[in-house]
Amino acid sequence: MKVAINLLTDHPDHPSGAHWFWTRVIPEMAARLEGDEELHLVTSPRSRAMHQGYGPRVKYVTFPWSNERRKLRTLSEQAYAPVRLPLGGIDVFNTLIAPAVRPAPAVVAHFKTMHAFTTPDAVPPLIRWYRQRGYPHTARMADAVIINSESLRQEVERYLDVDPAKLHLIPEAVDHEVFFPGDPDEARALVAARYGVTRPFLLFVSSLWPYKNCEGLLRAFALARGDLGGHQLVVVGSPSDAAYAERLRSLADRLGIADDVVWTGPMALEDTVPLYRAADVFVYPSFNETFGLPLLEAMACSCPVVTSDRSAMPETAGGAALLADPHEPASIAAGILEAVEHADELRKQGRERAGDFTWASTAARTLDVYRQVHRARKERHA
């Protein structure tokens, strides 16, 4: 069985959460390959360097472009995949959006969000248009669709005409070799030296799209600040655009909290670890998530969590976080104050919850889906 995994949607200069996902899952799958099984990574000349050292059973299929040239990448996926993959004897193709022509005997769709449907304003118009047309086609063509939460299952079934039997729920996970508890005092000293954060602080880690609700967090921080006793708020992530960044900073000015908010900009995932270890509370009041991996990363580092009471966040938190209404800053503020008060209990519950999620399990279950669809195709054509 030869499985091709489409990695072209990542930008070589700006790796996404999907890059982190695959760099954890691929080596775990490679260690579990049996018989004549192989993984073939679909990369561009520039993105191939991002995926090395996976072992002799992991090979490469080179396409001209990845997401540094988004339009050309999309065109090559549509036109080249149905030609190139059969030439390589690919049996199973794992992808986000399938070409119009079937590129392999079996296709596995890997959906991580339905944002083109649930929060369309958060997706640029051309990308939104492509996904709103590509996802339904992919769901029809796919032999299996991998999703990461029950919340995403509900969204997929709402917006796409898909056979429920195709859906395979495989949660994402935490890299416990990276995210784990450490010395809080050592972490605070490091955070102070790197980012100038010298007081106890609340933490927010996310790409700054409007649906992530950093605005609601700023309003909640303004409400809770008087009862917090001198806390700062640290915001980690890059804004969706310059106008939105200015909107957030202007709001902080109007709320009178600008001097207490530290904007770090984007950073590598491993660099967030000391922030999680040092923070009093991680606050994630997003309006919509299909999994919410930062919740588990914070928990794994023994950081209390406050998150939203909707979409996938309660499911991912599993009772180990405090839930708030993301549309009500007062609710978020109350959650923050309660989390500070019950920090020790939340730290313990969070560590236990995060321990339930491993990349080894995610990889094993994903590989099982590839085997199932390959076996089913062979049996139908025997």
C-alpha positions as CSV (number, residue, x, y, z in Angstrom):
1,M,0.0,0.0,0.0
2,K,1.4,3.4,-1.1
3,V,-0.2,6.4,0.7
4,A,0.4,9.9,-0.7
5,I,-0.1,12.8,1.8
6,N,-0.7,16.2,0.3
7,L,1.5,18.7,2.2
8,L,1.3,21.5,-0.4
9,T,-1.1,23.7,1.5
10,D,1.6,24.7,3.9
11,H,3.7,27.8,3.3
12,P,7.4,27.1,3.6
13,D,8.1,30.5,5.2
14,H,5.1,30.5,7.5
15,P,4.4,27.0,8.8
16,S,0.9,26.5,10.1
17,G,-0.7,24.3,12.7
18,A,-1.1,21.7,9.9
19,H,2.7,21.6,9.6
20,W,3.0,20.9,13.3
21,F,0.3,18.2,13.0
22,W,2.0,16.3,10.2
23,T,5.6,16.6,11.6
24,R,4.2,14.7,14.7
25,V,1.9,12.2,12.9
26,I,4.2,11.2,10.0
27,P,7.1,9.8,12.1
28,E,4.6,7.9,14.3
29,M,2.9,6.4,11.2
30,A,6.3,5.6,9.7
31,A,7.2,3.5,12.8
32,R,4.0,1.5,12.4
33,L,4.3,0.6,8.7
34,E,4.1,-3.0,7.8
35,G,4.9,-5.3,4.8
36,D,5.0,-3.3,1.6
37,E,3.4,-0.1,3.1
38,E,5.0,3.3,2.2
39,L,4.2,6.9,2.8
40,H,4.8,9.3,-0.1
41,L,4.8,13.0,0.9
42,V,3.6,15.4,-1.8
43,T,5.8,18.4,-1.4
44,S,7.4,21.2,-3.5
45,P,11.1,21.7,-3.9
46,R,10.9,24.4,-1.2
47,S,8.6,22.6,1.3
48,R,10.5,19.2,1.1
49,A,13.1,20.5,3.5
50,M,10.4,20.9,6.1
51,H,9.9,17.1,6.1
52,Q,13.1,15.2,6.6
53,G,14.3,12.3,8.7
54,Y,11.2,10.2,8.7
55,G,13.0,7.0,7.6
56,P,13.4,4.8,4.5
57,R,9.7,4.0,4.1
58,V,8.8,7.7,3.7
59,K,9.4,8.9,0.1
60,Y,8.5,12.1,-1.8
61,V,6.4,13.1,-4.7
62,T,7.5,16.5,-6.0
63,F,5.1,19.1,-7.3
64,P,6.2,22.5,-8.6
65,W,4.7,24.7,-5.9
66,S,3.4,24.8,-2.4
67,N,1.5,27.6,-0.7
68,E,4.1,30.3,-1.4
69,R,2.4,30.3,-4.8
70,R,-1.1,29.5,-3.7
71,K,-2.9,29.9,-7.1
72,L,-0.2,27.9,-9.0
73,R,-0.2,25.3,-6.2
74,T,-4.0,24.9,-6.5
75,L,-3.8,24.6,-10.3
76,S,-1.0,22.0,-10.1
77,E,-3.0,20.0,-7.5
78,Q,-6.0,19.9,-9.9
79,A,-4.2,19.3,-13.1
80,Y,-1.0,17.3,-12.1
81,A,-2.2,15.1,-9.3
82,P,-4.5,12.9,-11.5
83,V,-1.5,12.3,-13.8
84,R,1.5,12.1,-11.4
85,L,0.0,10.0,-8.6
86,P,-1.1,7.1,-10.8
87,L,2.5,7.1,-12.4
88,G,3.8,6.5,-8.9
89,G,1.4,3.7,-8.2
90,I,-0.3,5.6,-5.3
91,D,-3.1,3.6,-3.7
92,V,-4.5,6.1,-1.2
93,F,-4.4,9.9,-1.5
94,N,-4.9,12.0,1.7
95,T,-5.8,15.6,0.9
96,L,-7.8,18.6,2.0
97,I,-9.5,19.2,-1.4
98,A,-9.6,16.5,-4.0
99,P,-9.0,17.2,-7.7
100,A,-11.9,17.1,-10.1
101,V,-10.6,13.9,-11.5
102,R,-9.9,11.0,-9.1
103,P,-6.1,10.9,-8.6
104,A,-5.8,7.5,-6.8
105,P,-8.0,4.4,-6.3
106,A,-8.8,5.6,-2.8
107,V,-9.1,9.1,-1.5
108,V,-9.1,10.2,2.2
109,A,-10.3,13.8,3.0
110,H,-8.8,15.3,6.1
111,F,-11.0,18.2,7.2
112,K,-9.9,20.3,10.1
113,T,-12.3,23.3,9.8
114,M,-15.5,24.3,8.1
115,H,-14.6,28.0,8.5
116,A,-15.5,28.7,4.8
117,F,-19.1,27.9,5.9
118,T,-19.2,28.7,9.6
119,T,-17.2,31.9,9.7
120,P,-16.9,32.9,6.0
121,D,-15.8,36.5,6.8
122,A,-12.6,35.0,8.3
123,V,-11.6,33.5,5.0
124,P,-10.4,35.6,2.0
125,P,-13.0,35.7,-0.8
126,L,-11.2,33.6,-3.4
127,I,-10.1,30.9,-0.8
128,R,-13.7,30.9,0.6
129,W,-15.1,30.4,-2.9
130,Y,-12.7,27.5,-3.7
131,R,-13.4,25.7,-0.4
132,Q,-17.2,26.2,-0.6
133,R,-17.0,24.4,-3.9
134,G,-14.2,22.0,-3.2
135,Y,-15.3,20.6,0.1
136,P,-18.7,19.2,-1.2
137,H,-17.0,17.6,-4.2
138,T,-14.3,16.1,-1.9
139,A,-16.8,14.7,0.5
140,R,-18.6,13.0,-2.4
141,M,-15.4,11.6,-3.9
142,A,-13.7,10.5,-0.6
143,D,-13.8,7.0,0.6
144,A,-13.3,8.3,4.1
145,V,-13.3,11.7,5.8
146,I,-11.2,12.3,8.9
147,I,-12.5,14.8,11.4
148,N,-11.1,15.8,14.8
149,S,-14.2,16.4,16.9
150,E,-17.9,15.7,17.3
151,S,-18.4,19.5,16.8
152,L,-16.8,19.3,13.4
153,R,-18.9,16.2,12.6
154,Q,-22.0,18.3,13.2
155,E,-20.7,21.0,10.9
156,V,-19.7,18.6,8.2
157,E,-23.1,17.0,8.3
158,R,-24.8,20.4,8.3
159,Y,-23.0,21.9,5.3
160,L,-22.0,18.9,3.2
161,D,-23.9,16.0,1.7
162,V,-21.8,13.3,3.1
163,D,-22.5,9.7,4.0
164,P,-22.1,9.6,7.9
165,A,-20.4,6.2,7.5
166,K,-17.5,7.9,5.8
167,L,-16.7,10.0,8.9
168,H,-13.9,8.9,11.1
169,L,-13.3,10.9,14.3
170,I,-9.6,11.0,15.2
171,P,-8.7,13.7,17.9
172,E,-5.6,15.7,17.6
173,A,-3.0,15.5,20.4
174,V,-0.2,17.1,22.4
175,D,3.5,16.6,22.0
176,H,4.2,15.7,25.6
177,E,8.0,15.9,24.9
178,V,7.5,19.6,24.3
179,F,4.5,20.6,26.4
180,F,5.0,19.5,30.0
181,P,5.1,21.2,33.4
182,G,8.3,23.0,34.4
183,D,9.6,25.3,37.1
184,P,7.2,28.3,37.1
185,D,9.8,30.6,38.6
186,E,12.3,29.8,35.9
187,A,9.6,30.3,33.3
188,R,8.7,33.7,34.7
189,A,12.3,34.8,34.7
190,L,12.6,33.7,31.0
191,V,9.4,35.5,30.1
192,A,10.5,38.7,31.8
193,A,13.8,38.6,30.0
194,R,12.3,37.9,26.6
195,Y,9.1,39.9,26.6
196,G,9.3,42.4,29.5
197,V,6.5,40.7,31.3
198,T,7.3,41.5,35.0
199,R,4.0,40.8,36.7
200,P,1.6,38.0,37.0
201,F,-0.2,37.6,33.7
202,L,-3.1,36.1,31.7
203,L,-2.2,34.5,28.4
204,F,-3.8,34.3,24.9
205,V,-2.2,32.2,22.1
206,S,-3.8,32.2,18.7
207,S,-3.7,33.6,15.2
208,L,-5.6,36.9,15.6
209,W,-8.6,36.4,13.4
210,P,-11.8,38.2,14.5
211,Y,-13.5,34.9,15.3
212,K,-10.8,34.1,17.9
213,N,-12.4,36.9,19.9
214,C,-9.4,38.8,21.2
215,E,-11.7,41.8,21.4
216,G,-13.9,40.0,23.9
217,L,-10.8,39.1,25.9
218,L,-9.6,42.7,26.0
219,R,-13.1,43.8,27.3
220,A,-13.1,41.0,29.8
221,F,-9.6,41.9,31.0
222,A,-10.7,45.5,31.5
223,L,-13.6,44.3,33.6
224,A,-11.5,41.8,35.7
225,R,-8.4,43.9,36.1
226,G,-9.5,45.7,39.3
227,D,-9.9,42.4,41.1
228,L,-6.8,40.8,39.7
229,G,-4.3,42.9,41.5
230,G,-1.9,44.2,38.8
231,H,-2.0,41.4,36.2
232,Q,-0.8,41.9,32.6
233,L,-2.3,40.3,29.5
234,V,0.1,38.7,27.1
235,V,-1.3,38.2,23.5
236,V,0.7,35.8,21.3
237,G,-0.1,35.6,17.6
238,S,-0.1,37.5,14.3
239,P,-3.2,39.5,13.3
240,S,-5.2,38.6,10.2
241,D,-4.2,42.0,8.7
242,A,-2.8,45.4,9.7
243,A,-6.2,47.0,10.0
244,Y,-7.4,44.4,12.5
245,A,-4.2,44.8,14.5
246,E,-4.8,48.5,14.8
247,R,-8.4,47.8,15.8
248,L,-7.3,45.7,18.7
249,R,-4.7,48.2,19.9
250,S,-7.2,51.1,19.6
251,L,-9.7,49.1,21.7
252,A,-7.0,48.5,24.3
253,D,-6.4,52.3,24.4
254,R,-10.1,53.1,24.7
255,L,-10.5,50.5,27.5
256,G,-7.5,52.1,29.4
257,I,-5.6,48.8,29.5
258,A,-3.0,49.4,26.8
259,D,-0.1,49.7,29.3
260,D,-1.0,46.3,30.7
261,V,-1.2,44.4,27.4
262,V,1.9,42.9,25.8
263,W,1.7,42.0,22.1
264,T,4.5,39.5,21.3
265,G,3.6,38.8,17.7
266,P,3.9,35.3,16.3
267,M,6.3,32.7,17.7
268,A,7.2,29.1,17.2
269,L,5.0,26.7,19.1
270,E,7.9,25.5,21.3
271,D,8.5,29.1,22.3
272,T,5.1,29.3,23.9
273,V,6.0,26.6,26.5
274,P,7.5,29.0,29.1
275,L,4.6,31.4,28.7
276,Y,2.1,28.5,29.4
277,R,4.2,27.5,32.5
278,A,4.4,31.1,33.8
279,A,0.9,32.3,33.1
280,D,-1.8,32.4,35.9
281,V,-4.5,31.6,33.4
282,F,-4.8,30.7,29.7
283,V,-7.9,32.4,28.2
284,Y,-9.3,31.1,24.9
285,P,-12.7,32.7,24.3
286,S,-13.0,31.8,20.6
287,F,-16.4,31.8,18.9
288,N,-15.7,28.7,16.8
289,E,-13.1,25.9,17.0
290,T,-13.2,22.5,15.5
291,F,-10.7,21.2,18.1
292,G,-8.9,23.9,20.1
293,L,-5.4,22.4,20.4
294,P,-4.0,25.3,22.5
295,L,-6.3,24.2,25.3
296,L,-4.5,20.9,25.6
297,E,-1.1,22.5,25.2
298,A,-1.8,24.9,28.1
299,M,-3.2,22.0,30.2
300,A,-0.1,19.9,29.5
301,C,2.1,22.7,30.8
302,S,-0.1,22.9,34.0
303,C,-1.8,26.2,33.2
304,P,-5.4,26.7,34.2
305,V,-7.7,27.3,31.3
306,V,-10.8,29.4,30.6
307,T,-12.5,28.8,27.3
308,S,-15.8,29.1,25.4
309,D,-18.9,27.1,26.2
310,R,-19.6,26.3,22.5
311,S,-18.4,24.4,19.4
312,A,-15.6,22.0,20.1
313,M,-14.1,23.7,23.2
314,P,-16.2,22.0,25.9
315,E,-15.6,18.7,24.2
316,T,-11.8,19.2,24.0
317,A,-11.6,20.6,27.6
318,G,-13.5,17.6,28.9
319,G,-14.5,19.2,32.2
320,A,-10.9,20.3,33.0
321,A,-11.5,24.0,32.1
322,L,-13.9,26.8,33.1
323,L,-16.4,27.7,30.4
324,A,-17.7,31.1,29.6
325,D,-20.0,32.8,27.1
326,P,-17.7,34.3,24.4
327,H,-20.3,36.9,23.5
328,E,-20.4,38.2,27.1
329,P,-17.1,39.8,28.4
330,A,-18.6,39.7,31.9
331,S,-18.8,35.9,31.6
332,I,-15.2,35.7,30.5
333,A,-14.1,38.0,33.3
334,A,-15.9,35.9,35.9
335,G,-14.3,32.8,34.5
336,I,-10.8,34.4,34.8
337,L,-11.4,35.4,38.4
338,E,-12.7,31.9,39.3
339,A,-9.7,30.3,37.5
340,V,-7.3,32.3,39.6
341,E,-9.1,31.3,42.8
342,H,-9.2,27.6,41.9
343,A,-5.9,27.4,40.0
344,D,-4.5,24.3,41.8
345,E,-7.5,22.2,41.1
346,L,-7.6,23.3,37.4
347,R,-3.9,22.6,37.0
348,K,-4.3,19.0,38.2
349,Q,-7.5,18.4,36.1
350,G,-5.8,19.9,33.1
351,R,-2.7,17.7,33.3
352,E,-4.8,14.6,33.5
353,R,-7.0,15.6,30.6
354,A,-4.0,16.5,28.3
355,G,-2.5,13.0,29.1
356,D,-5.4,11.4,27.3
357,F,-4.2,12.8,23.9
358,T,-1.1,11.4,22.2
359,W,0.2,11.7,18.7
360,A,1.0,7.9,18.7
361,S,-2.8,7.3,19.1
362,T,-3.7,9.8,16.4
363,A,-1.1,8.3,14.0
364,A,-2.2,4.7,14.6
365,R,-5.9,5.5,14.0
366,T,-5.1,7.5,10.9
367,L,-3.0,4.7,9.4
368,D,-5.9,2.3,10.2
369,V,-8.2,4.5,8.0
370,Y,-5.8,4.3,5.1
371,R,-5.7,0.5,5.5
372,Q,-9.4,0.2,5.7
373,V,-10.1,2.2,2.5
374,H,-7.3,0.4,0.6
375,R,-8.6,-3.0,1.6
376,A,-12.2,-2.0,0.7
377,R,-11.1,-0.8,-2.7
378,K,-9.2,-4.0,-3.4
379,E,-12.2,-6.2,-2.3
380,R,-14.6,-4.3,-4.5
381,H,-12.3,-4.8,-7.5
382,A,-11.2,-8.3,-6.8
